[in-house]
Amino acid sequence: MASFLKRLEIYTTIPPTPILTEVIVKIIVELLSVLALASKQIKEGRFSKYPLPYTLSVAQYAAEKFTKKLLGESEIETVLQRLDRLTQDEARITVAQTLGVVHGLVGSVKTVMEGA
């Protein structure tokens, strides 16, 4: 989730294509679903036995441990699988778009060099 949010910051400075925008919106919806399901389980007291440490040095560890505990729930596992599939789609689209940009640049450089 953290990695996607860092990429989302980049997407706000470089406008994504419509297809990438669609995938980003779907990822955000799935992230919200994960947070909603986690909140629901916390409210139900399923994690009261597992208090999260309050120190910042172990925050990442606590988040990973919390996520692993959530994976036992099939509903959350399904959402996380969809989220994983969407982030893989995002990566493939980004690679394809990067290839298109590089190809265009190579063509432009070639044209300039041949015309010089």
Buried (B, 14 or more C-beta within 10 A) or exposed (E): BEEBEEBBEEBEEEEBEEEBEEBBEBBBEBBEBBEEBBEEBEEEEBBEEEEEEEEEEEEEEBEEBBBEBBEEBEEBEEBBEBBEEBBEBBEEBBEEBEEEEEEEEEEEEEEEEEEE
